[in-house]
C-alpha cells in the first residue's frame, strides 16, 4: 500500500493514504476543446461537457461531487479558456492523457481518411513498450507441458515471445490458487494470447499489460483494473442539423448498442463504467473507463461498424485495396494505415488520377498510339503525293 510522488525536488515514497492527501493545482489550456461552432453565439465555450468527461472517467471517487478531495473549475477571461484542477499527481497524469487523446481524435474539415477507432496519443517509451508486448501476444508459440508447474508453463510462453512476465503471487495466494499445481497441455502453432487463456482461465487467473510487464493475477483483480480509453466514432455516428444549421451527431443509439450487446453484465449505466460522449470542434468521441477485456470487445465492435459504414473504407473496397485487411475476421490496423497512406491520401488530391501508375501507363500508351497513327498518316508516300496534288490543283471559280 505504498505510492510515490515528486515533492520538494525529491522522489517521495509514502503510503497511499498520505499520497492521496497531497494535492496540487494545475492549469490546463482547453481553448481548442471547449469552443463550439454556433453561428448565433460565436466564441461560445462549453466547459460542462469536458468537465463531465474528466470527472466521470478519471478516478470518479476522487472528485468532490462524490465526497472526494479533488476539484475542477473553469476559467474564462478574454481569449483564455482554461480549467483549474486540484488533484493528486497520478490523477493529473491521467487528465493530461485524456486531453491529449481528445485532441488526437479531432478531424479537420474534409478529412475522410481511415483511422483506428481506438485513439492512442501516448508515444512515451513506456507506452510503446506496452504496445510491443500486446503485439507480441499475437505471435505463434508451441506449448508442451506434461505435469509441469503452472508458473513454469507461463514463463515458457513468455520466453518464446520475448516479453517480461510478473506473477502477482501475493494476490494469487490470497485466493487460494497454487502456481505449483501440475499442468498438462500440448499444442503446436497457436498464438500466445490463446495459450495464456487456456492455461490461466481454469485457475481463475488472467493477464494484463501493466507497468511494461505481462502481469499475471487473479481474474477478479483484472476485472477491477479500470482503464480509460477514447474512441473516435466520427465515421459511425449519424449526422443531422439542428434549427440553427449546426451539424450534430446521434451518439445515443451507438451508446445503447454498446451497453446492450457487449458485456451487458458490466456496470455500464452506473458507477465507473458509464459512457461519456464528447462533441466539440471536429471531435466526435466516446470515452469511458472499463476493464481491458471490455475495451477489447468494444474496439472489435466499433471496428466492424467502421468497415460497414465508413465511406472511406468503401472507396478502398471499390479500388480493390481492401484485400488482406480482414485478418481472421478482424481488420488489421497496420494494413489499414498503410493503405490509407498509399491510397486515401492520394485519392483526395486533384491530380491523383495521374499519380496512379496504372492510369499513367494507360494514358502514355494511348498517347503513343494516337501519335503513331498521326505520324504514319502524314509520312505515308501515297498520302503525301495525294496531298501535294490537292495543294497544286488550280482553284476554279464559277
DRENVO-187485 format. One record per residue: x, y, z negated of N, C-alpha, C, CB in turn. Coordinates in pm, whole numbers, plus 50000, padded with zeros to 5 digits. Glycine has a CB too. Example, Ala and Ser with C-alpha at 12.3 -4.5 7.8 and 13.67 -1.06 7.14 Angstrom:
! DRENVO-187485
513194943149220512304955049220513204967049220511314955349095
512854977549292513674989449286512905000349213514084994049428
END
This chain:
! DRENVO-187485
500824988050000500005000050000500865012650000499075000049879
501855013050087502755024350098502535031350231504225019950082
502975043850238502875051750360504065061250364501525059550366
504305066750481505405076250495504885088950563506575070050576
505565099950534505255112650597506495121550589504015119450530
506485132250666507595141850668507215153450579507915146650814
508045156050477507785166850384509105172550335506915162050264
509205185750334510415192550285511665187650357510565190450135
511535186050488512655182150574513195168350540513755192350563
512375159850483512785146250449511685136550489513115145050298
512055123950506511095113150530510685107750395511695101850622
509475110750354508985107350221508165094550227508135118950163
508545084750148507805072150134507085072350001508755059750144
505775070950006504965071849885503775062349899504485086449860
502895062749802501705054249808500695059849907501075052949669
499815051349952498805055750048497875066249987497985043850097
497565064849859496705074649795497365088249786496315069849656
498655088449755499375101249748499485107649886500775099349688
499705099449990499785104750125498445110650169500225093850223
497335104550123496005109650160495725123150096494925099650119
496395126049986496175138849919497055150049974496415137349770
498025146650057498925156750113498395161150249500375151350126
497675172050252497055176950374497825188950427495575180750349
497775190750557498385202350620497465207350730499795198950677
497565220250759496705226650858497475229150987496125239850803
496855225351099497445227551230496415234051322497965214351291
496915242151415496065249051512496245242351648496405264351519
495135239051713495155232751845494455241951945494465218651841
495165245152052494585253152159493715244252247495685260152244
492425246952250491485238652326490725247152427490485231652231
491355257652476490675266452571490225259052696491565277952611
491025249252741490685241852862489695230652836491935236152924
489325228352712488415217352680487025221952636489015208852573
486885234452598485605238952543484875248752633485825245252408
485545254252735484865263552824483915255952914485885271752908
482695260852928481675254453009481405262853133480385252452929
480905256053237480555262953362479075266753358480855253953486
478825278853316477455283853306477385296953384477035285953155
476585296953491476515308653576475915320653502475685305653700
474985318453411474345329453341475165334453223472975325153294
475955325553161476775329553046478225325653075476265322852912
478945333653155480325330053186481225331053063480865339053298
482145321553055483075321552944482525315752816483525335252918
481345309252821480755303552701481575291252656479275299652725
481845290352529482645279452473481755270252392483805284952386
481915257252414481145247152341482105239452251480405237452440
482255244152127483115237452030482455225151968483525247151921
481125225051966480425214751891480715200751946478925217351895
480665199252078480885186052137482275180752104480695186452289
483285189252118484655184852091484855181751943485655195452137
484315189951855484465187451712483745174751670483935199251633
482595171751731481885159351701482685147151746480505159351768
483335148251863484165137151910485305134551813484705140152051
485965145051768487125143351678486685137651544487845156751658
485665143451484485265139051351484605125251350484315149051290
484095120951464483445107951471484415096851510482305108351569
485405100051593486285089651647487635088651578486495092151792
488035098551503489335098451436489105097351286490155111351471
489245085351233489085082451090487885089851031490365086351014
486675085551065485465092951023485365094950872484235085751070
485865085350794485715086550649486595097350588486025073350584
487515102950666488445112850609487955127150623489795111450676
486775129450681486275142950702485265146650594485645144350842
485115159550573484305164350463482815161250479484495179050447
482365159150603480945155850621480615141850569480575156850768
481645133550547481455120250487482225119150356481895109150584
482235130150281482865130650149484375129050155482285120050059
484965132150270486415131950281487015145450249486825127550419
488325146350262489005158850229489375166950352490255156050149
489275161250474489645168350595488565177850643489965158450704
488985188050714488035197950765488485202450903487905210050669
487525207650981487795212751115486915224951138487555201851224
487525235551191486805248051212487175253951347487105258151099
486195259651421486505266051550487035280251529485265266351639
487865284651621488405298251620488195304051759489935298451580
487405314651769487135321151896487345336051878485695317951947
488415341151939488755355251927489335359952059489745357851811
488585368052132489035372552263489135360852359490385379752252
490315359052417490545347852509491015335352436491555351652614
491155335952303491645324652226490505315152193492335329352097
490685302552227489735291952193490535280752128488945286852320
490455279851996491255270251922490425263951812492515276851863
490955253251756490355246951639491445245551532489725232951675
491055247851408491945246251294491575233351223491865258551197
492525224451208492295211351148493175210051024492575199751250
492555206550913493285203650790493135188950760492775212450670
494225181450775494155167050762495525161450725493645160750892
495545148150711496805141050687497625140650816496535126750635
498895137550802499775137750919499395127051021501215135850876
499055115050976498695104651072497395108051143498565091151001
496475115051076495245119351143495555130151247494215124651041
496485139151216496895149251313497475142651439497925158851252
498235132051421498785124851538497665119251624499715113451492
496625113951561495515108351638494705119351706494605100151547
494555130851641493835141951703494585146751827493665153651603
495905148251816496695152551933496585142352046498165154451894
496545129552013496475119252117495125119452188496725105352055
494025121252114492715121152178492525133652263491605120052073
493085145052222493015156952305493805155152435493545169052229
494955148552427495745145952548495005136252641497125140152511
494315126352585493555116952669492405123952740493025105352584
491735132852670490635140252733491145149052846489905148752629
492295155252826492865163652933493245155153055494115171352881
493755143253031494135134653144492905129653220494965122853096
491765128853153490545124153219489925134853309489525119853115
490445147053308489865157653390490125155053538490445171253350
489125157953619489235156953765489065170853826488165147053823
489945174053918489825186653989488755185454097491175190854050
488165196554141487115195854245487645189454372486575209954277
486875179954425487265172954547488155160954525487945182254637
488515157954402489375146454373488515133954365490165148554240
488645125054466487895112654468488835100654466486985112054591
490015102354412490975091354405490505080954305492365096654368
490955068654326490605057654237491515058254115490725043954310
490905058353998491655059053874491335047053787491355072053799
492245044153694491945034353592490865039953500493215030653511
489925031453465488845035853376489405039453239487775024853364
490315031553188490905034253058491975045053072491515021352998
491835055852995492745067153002493855065152900491995080552976
495095065752947496255064552858497235075752891496935050452874
497315085252800498205096652820499505095352743497515109352780
499565086252649500755084752565501845077752645500425076852435
502905085052677504025079452752505285078852667504285087752878
505115078152537506255077252447506915063552462505825079752301
508185062152421508845048952430508085038052355510255049752376
507515041352239506775031252164505535026652241506365036752027
504805036152301503615032352378503975024152500502835044852420
505075027452567505505019752683505915005652645506655026852754
506555004152530506934990652486505704982352452507864991452364
504704988552391503474981252361502744977352490502554989552272
502764986152590502174982752719502914971052784502184994852812
504234970852771505014959852825504674946652756506514962752812
504394947152627504004934952556502664929852607503934937552403
501704938952628500394934652680500534928752820499394946652683
501384934652903501584929053037502274915553030502414938653122
503184913752934503894901052922502954889652882505024902152820
501854892852818500914882352778500234875852898499854888152686
500334881853015499784875753136500784866653208499324886653232
501984865353154502964856253213502594841753184504374859353160
503084832753268502804818553252503794812153155502854811353388
503274803553069504094796252973503694781552976503944802152829
504534773352917504264759052900504294755852753505304750152978
503244749452706503124745952564503244730852551501764751052504
504194726552470504414712352446504634710452296505634706852529
503564710252222503614709052076502984695852034502884720952008
503774687851967503294675051916503634674351767503914662951994
502604675951686502764675851541503794686251497503164661951492
503774697851560504684708651523503954718651435505274715651649
504664725451346504004735951266503464747051356504994741851162
502364752851314501724763151395502644775151416500424767751329
503404778851314504304790351327505354787951435504984793451193
505864775551447506854772551549506234773251688507464758851525
505014768351703504344768951833504114783451876503004761351829
503744792151780503544806251813504854812751854502934813751693
505914809851780507224815551813507724810851948508244811951705
507424798351983507864793152113507174800552227507574778052122
505884803252214505164810652318505724824852329503644811152287
505994831352216506544844952219507934845252281506584850952078
508734835052254510094834652312510044832852463510914823352248
509084825452514509014823152658508674835952734507974812452689
507904844752675507564857252744508464868752699506084860752719
509344866052602510334875952562509784887852486511024880852680
508874885552391508324896452310508564893252163506794898552338
508764903552079508934901151936507594897951870509574913351868
507604888851776506374884551710506544886051560506024869951747
505454889951494505434891251348504164884651298505524906151303
504304875751198503164868851139502914874651001503414853451131
501724879650980501334885450851501054874050753500084894750867
502124868850696501994856950611501204859950483503374851450574
501304871950431500554875150309499054874850333500964888850256
498614881050440497184881250472496694867150507496894890950588
497524859550577497134845950614497024837250491498144839950712
497964838950396497924830850274496704834350189499204832950192
496304847250189495124851150112493864844450163494954866150117
493834841350291492674834550349492774819350337492524838250496
493854814550278494004800050258494354792450384492754794550201
494994799150478495364792850605496834788950598495094802350727
497144776750635498514771650632499144772750770498534757050582
500304779350775501034780550900501914768450927501884792950899
502044759650827502854747550843502024735450883503594744550716
500744737550904499874726350944500294721151081498394730650946
500364707951100500794702551229499804705751340500984687351220
500364709351454499564713151571499994704951691499694728351601
499024699851765499304691951886498554698352002498894676951867
499324702352102498724708552221499724707852335498304723352193
499264702952451500124701652569499414708052687500464686652599
500124716852754499594722852876500724729352953498474733152844
500634728353085501634734253173501024745953251502194723653270
501814756453266501454767753350500114773953311501404763353495
500084780453197498934788353155499464801653100498074780753048
498614811853099499054824853051499274824252899498024835853087
500194832652854500464833352711499234837952633501634842552683
498434846452695497204851152630496264839552599496484861352720
496084830652696495204819152675495814809152578494904812152809
497124807252586497784797852495497644802352350499274796352531
497834815252325497674820252189496234818952141498124834852181
495284821352229493874819952190493564805652148492944824352305
494094795952222493844781852189494514777952059494314772752303
495714783152035496434779751912495854786751789497904783351927
495394799051803495024807051687493554806051650495364821251713
492664805351749491244806151719490734795251626490464805751846
491154782451641490654772251547491074774751403491134758651590
492144782251381492604785251245492104798751195494114784851240
491164804851265490624817951228491714828551227489954817351090
492624827651325493694837351341493514844551474495074830651334
494194855851489494114863551614495394871751625492834872851617
495584877551743496764885851767496334900051802497644879951880
497254909351782497044923251818498424929351843496264930951707
498514938351938499764945551965499784957751873499894949652117
500744957651782500764967851677502204970651638499954963351555
502534983451629503884987551588504964981051674504104983951441
504724980251804505664974951901505974960251878506954982951898
505014953051820505164938751791503904931351832505474936551642
504064918451859502924909551873502554905051732503224897251968
501524911051678501174909651537500134898551522500634923151479
500464888151444499564876851420498984878351281500304863151436
497674878551271497004879851142495644872751150496824894851103
494814874851050493514868151049492544875051145492944868050907
491544867651186490534873251277489774884751211489544862351320
489544883751080488834894551011489664907351010488504890350867
490974906050994491824918050994491844924551131493244914450951
491894916451238491884922051373490554929051400492134910951477
489454923151352488144929351373488034942651300487024919951327
488744943951189488704956451113489674966951165488994953750967
490564963051255491534972451311490874980351423492814965051363
490414992251391489705000551488490685009251564488645009151418
490515009751695491355017851783490445026851866492245008851875
490805039451878490015049051955490585050052096489995062951887
489725048752195490135049852334489165058552412490225035952398
489675064252520488895073152606488735066452742489565087252620
487515066852798487215060752927486705071453023486175049252911
487305071853140486885081053246485745074553323488075084653341
484535080153311483345074453375482775083853479482285071053270
483595092653534483095102253633482655095253762484155112653665
483205083453792482795076053912481505068253891483895066653955
481075066653767479955057853737478705065553699480325048453624
478855076153624477695083453571476895089853684478135094153471
475585090053668474685096053766474695111253752473245090553750
474825118253865474855132753864473485138553897475905137953963
473195149953837471975157453869472215172053832470715151653794
471315180753875471445195253849470265199853765471505203253982
470575209153674469515214753591468905226953659470065218553452
468035233953587467365245353648468305256953676466245249953559
469465257453612470445267853637471395264453751471235270553513
471285252353804472175248153911473455241753864472505259653996
473585239253733474785232853680474725217853702474955236153531
475865211853732475955197353752476055190453618477165193753841
475145181153593475125173553469475255158653500473825176353389
475545150853398475745136553413474865129153313477235132753394
474275118253362473445109853276474325098853217472235103853355
474755100753093475595090853026474795081952931476695097852949
473535085452907472735077552813472515063352864471395084252787
472205061952993471965048453048473225039953040471485049353193
474365046053068475625038653062475945034552919476775046953120
475715043452824475955040152684475035028952636475775052552596
473775029252678472845018652641473265005252700471435022152686
473775005452824474224992952885475404987052810474604995353032
476304995452764477474990452691477064984552557478505001752668
476264991752482475894986952348474974974852352475224998052271
474264972852464473324961752472473974949052523472174965352562
474924950152616475484938352682476864934252632475554940752829
477574943052565478944940052522478984939452370479954950652575
479234927552317479334925552173478204932652099480694930452123
476944928652124475834935752059475854934651908474524930552110
476584924751854476664923551708477584933951646477134909651671
478384940751727479264951051673478444962851625480294955451779
479054970751538478364982151479478454993951576478974985951341
477574994051678477615004551778476875017051732477014999651908
475665015451685474835027151659475205034851535473425023051649
475745028051435476055034751309477505031951272475095030051197
478045040651188479395038251139480435042151241479565023951102
481615035451235482755039751318482645035851464484015034151262
481675027551501481615022651638480725030751730481155008751638
480235042151688479315049951771480055055551892478675061251689
479385055352008479965060452133479665075352143479395052852257
480715083052171480575097552184480825101652329481555104852088
479815107652396480035112852532480695126452527478705113652610
481455129752633482075142852640482055147552785483535142452586
481465159452807481365165452939481765180052929479915163952998
482865183452995483325197352992484435199153093483805201352851
484295209353180485375213353269485965202253353486435219353190
485135194453421485625183653504485915170853430486845188053574
485615170253301485835158153220484495151553196486535161553085
484385138953237483205130853208483725117953146482325128053339
483635117053016484305106152946483435100852832485665110752891
483735088452795483185082252675484355078752584482335069552711
484205081552458485255078352361484605072552236486105090952327
485265062552180484735056152059485815047251997483455047752093
485775045251867486665035751801486015021951794487035040651660
486765011851827486254998151820487444988651808485394994751946
487124975951789488154965651783488754963451922487574952451727
489984958051924490674955952050489874946852143492064950052025
489294936352088488524927052172487344934052237488024915252089
486684942852166485544950152222486024959752330484784957852111
487154966552306487684975752407488034968352536488914983052352
488614956552526488954948852646487704945152724489724936252609
486634941452653485374938152721484764950552787484364931952622
484824961852721484284974352778485074978352902484314985852674
486404977052897487234980553012486904971853132488714979352977
486714958853109486324950053221484954953753276486324935353176
484024956753189482654960253232482664972953316481744962153110
483344983353270483374995953344484144994653474483995006953259
485184986353475485934984253599485074977653705487174975653571
484264967953664483344961653759482344971753813482614949853693
481874980853730480944991153777481625000453876480394999153660
482885003853852483595012653944483725006154081484995016153889
484034993254084484184986454212482864985654288484734972454191
481754986554218480444985854283479914999654321479454978954193
480295009854248479655022954263480565033254329479205028054129
481835033154299482715044054337482805045754489484085041854280
482535057654543482705059954687484135057954734482235073854724
485105061454651486505059854690486855045154711487425065954585
486325036454624486585022154641485895016954765486115014354517
484705022154794484015017754916484815021755040482605023654923
485485033455038486325037255151487505027655165486825051655133
488055023555052489145013855059488665000655120489745011354919
487464996555083486924984055139486724985355289485594980255071
486184996755334485954998655477487274998655554485205011655502
488345003355492489645003755559490424990755540490455015455507
489794980755479490424967655461491694968655377490744961455597
491714977955281492854979455192492564973355055493244994255179
491314969355034490914964354902491274949654881489424966254884
491854943254983492194929054969493244927354860492704923155104
493184916454792494104912854684494014922254564495524912754736
492994930954561492824939454444491954932654339492224952954484
491294921854375490484914354280491274901954243489074910854339
491794901554124492624890554077491834883153969494014895754023
491444870854000490684862653905489404869753860491564859253782
488774876653953487524883453922487684896953858486724875053834
488914901453838489144914453776490034922753866489774912853636
489794935753869490594944653951491964946653887489884958353969
492994945453969494354947553920494674962453930495384938954001
494844969653817495064984053826496344987753898495074989953690
497364979053892498624982353960498434982654111499714972253922
497654972954164497384973054307496494984754346496734959854350
495544988054258494664999554285495495012254294493585000854175
496415014154200497225026354202498075026954328498115027254078
498645015254368499445015154489498645018454612500105001854506
497435012854621496585015754736496105030054734495385006254739
495895035554615495475049554605496545058854658495135053054461
497785056254619498855064954666499055063954816500155061554595
498875051654873499165049755014497995052655105499625035855037
496755052655048495605053955136494715065755101494805041555132
494235066154974493245076254940493835090154952492715074054799
495065091954905495685105054917495895109055060496985105254844
496085099155150496295102155291494985105055362497005090555359
493925097655327492655099755395492055113155361491685088655360
492435118855250491905132055217492545142955300492095134855071
493665140355365494365150555441493675152555576495835146655461
493825164855629493175168055755493795160455870493245182955782
495105157755862495815150955970496115136555934497095158156004
495275130455849495545116755808495445106955924494595112655698
494615110456028494475101356141495805099156210493445106856241
496595109656226497855108356296498945102856206498265121656352
498715102756074499695097055983499565081955972499565103255848
498445076956013498265062456011499045056556127496755058556019
499915047156100500815042256205500075034856315501875033156146
498975028256279498205021356383497555031256478497145012256319
496965041656421496345051756507497395058856592495575061956423
498555061556532499625068056609500085059356724500805071356519
500245046556700500675037556806499635036956918500935023456751
498365036856882497305036456983497305049257065495935034356918
497475060756996497475073457068498655074457164497505085056968
499825070157121501005070657208500835061457328502285066857130
500295049457304500075040157414499085046057516499545026657362
498025052257468497045058257559497655069757638495815063057482
498485077857571499135088957640500065083957749499925097557540
500835073457719501735067857820500955062357939502595056757760
499825056257913499035050458022498495061358115497865042257965
497975072158052497445083058134498555089958212496695093258047
499695092258145500805098958214501365090458327501925102258114
501435077358306501955068558412501035068658534502095054158359
499725068358510498795068558624498895081758700497355066258577
499015092858625499095105858692500375106958774499035117158589
501485102858719502755103558793502755094158912503925100358701
502175082458892502135072859003501305078259119501575059458956
500255085159087499375090259192500085100959275498095095959132
500795109959206501435120759280502725116359346501695132359188
503335105859302504595101459362504405090659469505515096359254
503185086059491502935075959596503105082459732501505069759582
503945076459820504195082859952502935085360032505135074260035
502035075560034500825077260113499995088960066499995064760110
499865090259932499095101359879499785114559906498855099659730
501125114659904501865127159930501675131760074503355125259900
501705122160174501515125760314500125131460335501725113560405
499125124960274497755129860289497615143860229496775120160222
498305146060117498185159260054498835169860143498835159159913
500025166760201500675176560286499845179460411502065171660326
499225168860464498365170960581497175179660547497895157460636
496645177660429495495185560388495875200160369494895180060258
497075202460315497515216060296497845223060428498715216360205
498345215460529498715221360657497545223060751499755212960723
496375217560716495215218560803494785233160812494045209560752
494575238060937494175252160952492805254660896494205256361097
492625266260845491345269960787490435275460897491535280360674
489295269760908488335273861012487145280460945487875261661098
486695290861009485535298060957484435297561059485885312460922
483295297061016482155296761106481625310661130481045287861051
END
